[in-house]
Amino acid sequence: MNKPNSNWRLQAASYIKGECSSEEASSWEALMLSDDAALDVYMQVMTEIDSELPALGNSEDFADGVLSNEEIIPYRNRVVPISSDRPRRWYERPLFHYTVAASITLVLMFSGAFDRLFPEDTHHTAPKLSQSTSYSKQLMEKTTSWLDRLKP
């Protein structure tokens, strides 16, 4: 092992045992985040000195203690809730958005914009029930004819 790695082993051991200063701990954490070799050294030292570390008594008590610690703050909700003092504006309501979307759809339907997507269907008349083919067969025929038109 080269010299920095042997120094890393000493740093990792003191970090794991809690014998280093906060500055050394933060620099070691930054090194582990930036260098995979340092993280590997940390993991090796952790497995080597595992027997020297104190055993965890009751894991449930430990978890409860961590969760009840006031200094540990979980991720905070970054979304600012809408104050209930101000009523929602008419254009912020979902019903407004649905109404606008339905209105645009109806305008496009009645203007014939959707009919222009498939111009060959303009002379299409509804077949009689006894002569009609299945919808899947009609769809398949239209799809294949559309694909044939795409081929050069």
GUDREN-114774 format. One record per atom (N, C-alpha, C, O, CB): y, x, z; residue in one letter. Coordinates in steps of 0.05 Angstrom, whole numbers, padded with zeros to 5 digits, always signed. Glycine has a CB too. Layout:
% GUDREN-114774
YXZA ...
This chain:
% GUDREN-114774
-00024+00016+00000M +00000+00000+00000M +00025+00017+00000M +00026+00038+00013M +00000-00019+00024M +00045+00009-00015N +00069+00025-00015N +00086+00020+00010N +00080+00002+00025N +00085+00019-00041N +00107+00035+00013K +00123+00035+00037K +00137+00008+00043K +00136-00002+00065K +00144+00056+00036K +00149-00005+00022P +00162-00031+00028P +00142-00052+00038P +00148-00068+00055P +00176-00042+00003P +00117-00051+00027N +00097-00071+00036N +00089-00066+00065N +00084-00085+00079N +00073-00070+00018N +00087-00040+00073S +00080-00035+00101S +00103-00044+00119S +00098-00054+00141S +00074-00005+00106S +00128-00040+00110N +00151-00051+00125N +00150-00081+00125N +00157-00093+00145N +00177-00041+00112N +00141-00093+00104W +00139-00122+00102W +00119-00132+00123W +00122-00154+00135W +00131-00131+00074W +00097-00117+00126R +00077-00126+00146R +00088-00127+00174R +00083-00145+00189R +00052-00107+00144R +00104-00106+00181L +00117-00106+00207L +00137-00129+00210L +00139-00142+00231L +00131-00079+00212L +00153-00133+00189Q +00172-00155+00189Q +00158-00182+00192Q +00167-00200+00207Q +00190-00154+00164Q +00136-00185+00177A +00122-00211+00178A +00110-00215+00206A +00111-00237+00217A +00099-00211+00157A +00099-00194+00218A +00087-00197+00245A +00109-00204+00265A +00104-00222+00282A +00073-00171+00253A +00132-00191+00264S +00153-00198+00284S +00164-00226+00278S +00172-00239+00297S +00175-00177+00282S +00165-00234+00253Y +00175-00261+00246Y +00155-00282+00257Y +00164-00302+00268Y +00178-00264+00215Y +00129-00277+00253I +00109-00297+00262I +00109-00299+00292I +00107-00321+00303I +00081-00289+00252I +00112-00277+00306K +00111-00277+00335K +00138-00285+00347K +00139-00290+00371K +00103-00249+00346K +00159-00287+00331G +00185-00295+00341G +00200-00273+00355G +00216-00279+00372G +00182-00319+00359G +00194-00249+00348E +00206-00226+00361E +00230-00215+00346E +00242-00194+00355E +00186-00204+00365E +00238-00227+00324C +00261-00216+00308C +00286-00233+00313C +00285-00255+00324C +00254-00216+00278C +00308-00222+00306S +00334-00236+00309S +00336-00258+00288S +00321-00258+00269S +00358-00216+00308S +00356-00275+00291S +00360-00296+00272S +00368-00285+00244S +00361-00297+00224S +00381-00316+00282S +00384-00263+00244E +00391-00251+00218E +00367-00240+00204E +00364-00243+00180E +00412-00229+00223E +00350-00226+00219E +00325-00215+00207E +00307-00238+00197E +00295-00235+00176E +00310-00197+00227E +00306-00259+00212A +00289-00282+00205A +00299-00295+00179A +00284-00301+00161A +00288-00303+00227A +00325-00298+00177S +00336-00310+00153S +00333-00292+00128S +00329-00302+00106S +00366-00318+00157S +00336-00266+00132S +00332-00248+00110S +00303-00247+00101S +00297-00245+00078S +00342-00219+00117S +00285-00249+00121W +00256-00249+00114W +00249-00275+00100W +00233-00274+00081W +00239-00246+00140W +00260-00297+00108E +00255-00323+00094E +00266-00322+00066E +00252-00332+00047E +00268-00346+00110E +00289-00310+00062A +00300-00307+00035A +00283-00290+00018A +00279-00295-00006A +00329-00296+00036A +00272-00268+00029L +00254-00250+00015L +00228-00264+00007L +00219-00261-00016L +00248-00225+00031L +00217-00280+00025M +00193-00295+00018M +00198-00316-00003M +00180-00321-00020M +00182-00309+00044M +00221-00328-00003L +00227-00347-00024L +00231-00334-00051L +00225-00347-00072L +00252-00363-00017L +00241-00310-00052S +00247-00297-00077S +00224-00279-00088S +00223-00275-00112S +00272-00281-00075S +00207-00270-00070D +00186-00251-00078D +00159-00261-00070D +00154-00264-00046D +00192-00223-00066D +00141-00266-00089D +00114-00276-00083D +00098-00255-00068D +00080-00263-00053D +00100-00284-00109D +00102-00229-00073A +00087-00209-00059A +00093-00209-00029A +00075-00205-00013A +00094-00181-00071A +00118-00215-00022A +00125-00217+00006A +00112-00241+00019A +00103-00240+00042A +00156-00219+00010A +00110-00263+00004L +00096-00286+00014L +00067-00281+00018L +00055-00290+00038L +00101-00310-00005L +00055-00266-00001D +00027-00259+00002D +00022-00241+00027D +00003-00245+00042D +00017-00244-00023D +00040-00223+00032V +00038-00206+00056V +00041-00223+00081V +00026-00219+00100V +00060-00184+00056V +00059-00242+00081Y +00062-00260+00103Y +00037-00275+00109Y +00028-00278+00132Y +00086-00279+00098Y +00024-00286+00088M -00001-00301+00091M -00023-00283+00102M -00039-00292+00118M -00009-00314+00065M -00025-00259+00092Q -00046-00240+00102Q -00042-00234+00131Q -00061-00235+00147Q -00046-00214+00085Q -00017-00228+00139V -00011-00222+00167V -00017-00246+00184V -00026-00243+00207V +00018-00212+00170V -00010-00270+00174M -00015-00294+00189M -00045-00298+00195M -00052-00306+00217M -00004-00319+00174M -00062-00293+00176T -00091-00295+00180T -00101-00273+00199T -00120-00278+00214T -00106-00295+00154T -00089-00250+00198E -00098-00227+00215E -00091-00232+00244E -00108-00226+00261E -00086-00201+00205E -00067-00242+00250I -00059-00245+00277I -00062-00274+00287I -00050-00281+00307I -00031-00236+00281I -00078-00289+00274D -00083-00317+00281D -00095-00319+00309D -00087-00337+00324D -00101-00331+00261D -00112-00301+00316S -00125-00302+00343S -00106-00295+00365S -00110-00302+00388S -00149-00283+00343S -00085-00280+00359E -00065-00272+00379E -00045-00294+00385E -00032-00293+00406E -00051-00247+00370E -00042-00313+00367L -00023-00334+00371L -00033-00355+00391L -00057-00359+00393L -00016-00348+00344L -00014-00367+00406P -00023-00387+00425P -00035-00412+00411P -00027-00419+00389P +00000-00396+00443P -00054-00424+00424A -00068-00448+00413A -00050-00472+00417A -00036-00474+00438A -00096-00452+00425A -00051-00490+00399L -00036-00515+00401L -00052-00534+00419L -00075-00541+00412L -00031-00528+00373L -00041-00543+00441G -00055-00560+00460G -00062-00587+00448G -00084-00591+00439G -00038-00564+00485G -00043-00605+00449N -00048-00631+00439N -00030-00635+00414N -00005-00635+00417N -00042-00653+00461N -00041-00638+00391S -00025-00640+00367S -00008-00665+00366S +00014-00665+00354S -00043-00639+00343S -00018-00687+00378E -00002-00711+00377E +00023-00709+00395E +00045-00718+00387E -00019-00735+00387E +00021-00695+00418D +00044-00691+00435D +00064-00672+00421D +00088-00676+00423D +00036-00679+00462D +00053-00652+00407F +00071-00634+00392F +00086-00649+00370F +00110-00645+00367F +00055-00611+00380F +00072-00666+00355A +00085-00681+00334A +00106-00700+00345A +00127-00703+00334A +00064-00697+00318A +00099-00713+00367D +00119-00731+00380D +00143-00716+00389D +00166-00726+00387D +00106-00746+00403D +00139-00692+00400G +00161-00675+00409G +00179-00667+00386G +00204-00667+00389G +00151-00651+00423G +00167-00660+00364V +00183-00652+00340V +00199-00676+00330V +00222-00673+00323V +00165-00640+00318V +00186-00699+00329L +00200-00722+00318L +00222-00732+00337L +00242-00743+00327L +00180-00744+00313L +00219-00728+00362S +00240-00737+00381S +00262-00717+00385S +00282-00723+00399S +00227-00744+00408S +00259-00693+00374N +00280-00672+00377N +00305-00681+00363N +00305-00689+00339N +00269-00645+00366N +00327-00680+00377E +00353-00689+00366E +00364-00669+00346E +00380-00676+00329E +00373-00693+00389E +00357-00643+00348E +00368-00623+00330E +00356-00624+00302E +00368-00614+00283E +00364-00595+00342E +00332-00636+00300I +00319-00638+00274I +00328-00664+00261I +00323-00686+00271I +00288-00638+00277I +00342-00661+00239I +00353-00685+00225I +00338-00687+00198I +00339-00669+00182I +00384-00682+00220I +00325-00710+00194P +00312-00714+00168P +00332-00717+00146P +00356-00719+00151P +00293-00738+00169P +00322-00719+00121Y +00340-00723+00099Y +00357-00748+00104Y +00346-00769+00111Y +00325-00725+00072Y +00382-00746+00099R +00399-00769+00103R +00402-00785+00078R +00400-00774+00056R +00427-00760+00113R +00405-00810+00081N +00409-00827+00058N +00437-00822+00046N +00457-00827+00060N +00405-00857+00066N +00438-00813+00022R +00463-00806+00010R +00477-00829-00004R +00500-00827-00012R +00460-00784-00010R +00463-00852-00006V +00475-00875-00018V +00493-00889+00003V +00484-00895+00025V +00453-00895-00029V +00517-00893-00004V +00536-00906+00014V +00532-00936+00012V +00535-00947-00010V +00566-00898+00007V +00525-00948+00034P +00520-00977+00032P +00546-00992+00026P +00568-00984+00034P +00508-00988+00058P +00543-01014+00011I +00567-01030+00005I +00575-01045+00030I +00559-01057+00044I +00560-01050-00019I +00600-01043+00036S +00610-01056+00060S +00608-01086+00057S +00613-01097+00035S +00639-01048+00067S +00600-01099+00078S +00597-01128+00077S +00624-01142+00080S +00625-01167+00078S +00578-01138+00099S +00645-01127+00085D +00671-01139+00087D +00681-01150+00060D +00695-01171+00060D +00691-01119+00098D +00675-01137+00039R +00684-01144+00013R +00662-01159-00002R +00640-01149-00004R +00693-01119-00003R +00668-01183-00012P +00647-01197-00028P +00643-01184-00055P +00661-01171-00065P +00655-01227-00032P +00620-01187-00066R +00614-01175-00092R +00630-01189-00113R +00634-01213-00113R +00584-01177-00098R +00639-01173-00132R +00655-01184-00154R +00636-01199-00173R +00612-01194-00173R +00671-01161-00169R +00647-01216-00189W +00631-01232-00207W +00616-01216-00227W +00594-01223-00235W +00648-01253-00221W +00627-01193-00236Y +00614-01177-00256Y +00594-01157-00243Y +00581-01142-00258Y +00634-01162-00272Y +00592-01157-00217E +00572-01140-00203E +00546-01155-00198E +00527-01143-00189E +00584-01129-00177E +00546-01180-00203R +00522-01196-00197R +00502-01195-00219R +00510-01193-00243R +00530-01226-00192R +00476-01194-00213P +00455-01192-00234P +00455-01216-00252P +00449-01213-00276P +00428-01190-00221P +00462-01240-00243L +00463-01263-00260L +00482-01260-00283L +00477-01270-00305L +00470-01288-00244L +00505-01247-00278F +00524-01241-00299F +00512-01224-00321F +00515-01229-00345F +00549-01228-00288F +00497-01203-00313H +00485-01185-00332H +00463-01199-00349H +00462-01196-00373H +00472-01161-00318H +00447-01216-00336Y +00427-01231-00350Y +00440-01251-00370Y +00430-01254-00392Y +00409-01247-00331Y +00462-01263-00362T +00476-01282-00379T +00487-01268-00404T +00485-01279-00426T +00498-01297-00364T +00499-01245-00400V +00510-01230-00422V +00488-01222-00441V +00491-01224-00466V +00526-01205-00412V +00466-01212-00431A +00443-01203-00448A +00432-01227-00463A +00426-01224-00487A +00421-01190-00431A +00429-01250-00450A +00418-01273-00464A +00438-01283-00486A +00429-01291-00507A +00413-01296-00444A +00463-01282-00480S +00483-01290-00500S +00483-01272-00524S +00484-01282-00547S +00511-01290-00487S +00481-01246-00520I +00480-01228-00542I +00455-01232-00559I +00456-01231-00583I +00482-01198-00532I +00433-01237-00545T +00408-01242-00559T +00410-01267-00576T +00401-01267-00599T +00385-01244-00540T +00422-01288-00565L +00424-01313-00581L +00443-01309-00605L +00437-01320-00626L +00435-01335-00563L +00465-01295-00601V +00483-01290-00624V +00468-01275-00645V +00471-01281-00669V +00508-01274-00614V +00453-01255-00638L +00438-01239-00658L +00417-01256-00672L +00412-01253-00696L +00426-01215-00646L +00404-01273-00657M +00383-01290-00669M +00396-01310-00689M +00385-01313-00711M +00368-01306-00647M +00417-01323-00681F +00429-01343-00699F +00445-01331-00722F +00449-01344-00743F +00448-01361-00683F +00453-01306-00720S +00467-01293-00742S +00447-01282-00763S +00455-01275-00785S +00484-01271-00732S +00422-01281-00756G +00402-01271-00774G +00398-01241-00774G +00386-01230-00792G +00409-01279-00802G +00407-01228-00753A +00405-01199-00752A +00375-01191-00750A +00367-01170-00761A +00420-01188-00728A +00360-01206-00736F +00331-01200-00733F +00316-01205-00759F +00296-01193-00764F +00319-01215-00710F +00326-01225-00775D +00313-01231-00801D +00316-01208-00820D +00300-01204-00838D +00324-01256-00812D +00338-01193-00818R +00343-01170-00836R +00324-01147-00831R +00323-01128-00847R +00372-01162-00834R +00311-01147-00808L +00292-01125-00803L +00268-01125-00821L +00258-01105-00829L +00283-01126-00773L +00259-01150-00829F +00237-01153-00847F +00245-01172-00869F +00240-01196-00868F +00212-01164-00831F +00257-01161-00890P +00268-01178-00912P +00247-01193-00927P +00253-01214-00939P +00284-01162-00931P +00222-01184-00928E +00201-01198-00944E +00193-01224-00931E +00180-01240-00943E +00177-01180-00948E +00201-01229-00906D +00193-01253-00892D +00213-01276-00896D +00209-01297-00884D +00190-01247-00862D +00233-01272-00913T +00253-01293-00916T +00242-01317-00931T +00251-01340-00927T +00277-01282-00931T +00222-01313-00949H +00211-01335-00965H +00185-01345-00953H +00169-01358-00966H +00207-01326-00994H +00180-01338-00929H +00155-01344-00916H +00155-01374-00906H +00174-01382-00892H +00149-01325-00892H +00135-01389-00913T +00133-01416-00904T +00109-01417-00885T +00090-01401-00887T +00130-01436-00927T +00109-01436-00867A +00088-01438-00847A +00063-01449-00861A +00064-01470-00873A +00097-01456-00824A +00040-01435-00858P +00016-01445-00871P +00004-01468-00855P +00010-01472-00831P -00005-01423-00873P -00012-01484-00868K -00025-01506-00854K -00047-01495-00836K -00057-01473-00841K -00036-01526-00874K -00053-01510-00815L -00072-01501-00796L -00100-01495-00808L -00113-01475-00800L -00075-01521-00773L -00108-01511-00826S -00135-01506-00838S -00135-01481-00856S -00156-01469-00858S -00143-01531-00854S -00113-01474-00867Q -00112-01451-00885Q -00102-01425-00871Q -00103-01404-00883Q -00094-01457-00908Q -00093-01427-00846S -00081-01404-00833S -00102-01384-00824S -00125-01391-00817S -00064-01413-00809S -00094-01359-00826T -00112-01337-00816T -00103-01330-00787T -00083-01340-00778T -00111-01312-00835T -00119-01314-00775S -00113-01308-00747S -00088-01291-00745S -00080-01277-00764S -00137-01293-00734S -00075-01292-00722Y -00050-01277-00718Y -00055-01247-00719Y -00039-01232-00729Y -00037-01285-00692Y -00078-01238-00709S -00083-01210-00709S -00087-01200-00737S -00079-01177-00744S -00108-01204-00692S -00100-01216-00755K -00104-01208-00782K -00077-01207-00797K -00072-01189-00813K -00123-01227-00797K -00059-01226-00792Q -00033-01226-00804Q -00017-01202-00795Q -00003-01189-00810Q -00017-01252-00797Q -00018-01196-00769L -00004-01173-00758L -00015-01147-00770L +00001-01129-00777L -00006-01173-00728L -00041-01146-00773M -00053-01122-00785M -00045-01118-00814M -00039-01096-00822M -00083-01123-00782M -00044-01140-00829E -00035-01138-00857E -00006-01130-00859E +00001-01113-00876E -00040-01165-00871E +00011-01141-00843K +00039-01133-00844K +00043-01104-00836K +00059-01089-00848K +00056-01151-00825K +00028-01095-00816T +00031-01067-00807T +00021-01048-00829T +00034-01028-00834T +00015-01063-00781T -00001-01054-00841T -00011-01036-00862T +00007-01036-00887T +00011-01015-00899T -00040-01044-00871T +00018-01059-00893S +00037-01060-00916S +00062-01044-00909S +00074-01030-00927S +00044-01089-00924S +00071-01046-00885W +00095-01031-00876W +00089-01001-00877W +00106-00985-00885W +00104-01039-00848W +00066-00993-00868L +00058-00965-00868L +00055-00954-00897L +00062-00931-00902L +00032-00960-00852L +00044-00971-00915D +00041-00963-00943D +00068-00958-00956D +00071-00941-00973D +00026-00984-00958D +00089-00974-00948R +00115-00970-00959R +00128-00944-00948R +00145-00932-00962R +00133-00993-00952R +00120-00935-00925L +00131-00910-00914L +00120-00885-00928L +00133-00865-00929L +00124-00908-00884L +00095-00887-00939K +00083-00864-00952K +00098-00858-00978K +00106-00876-00992K +00053-00869-00958K +00103-00832-00984P +00117-00825-01008P +00100-00828-01033P +00110-00823-01055P +00126-00796-01007P 
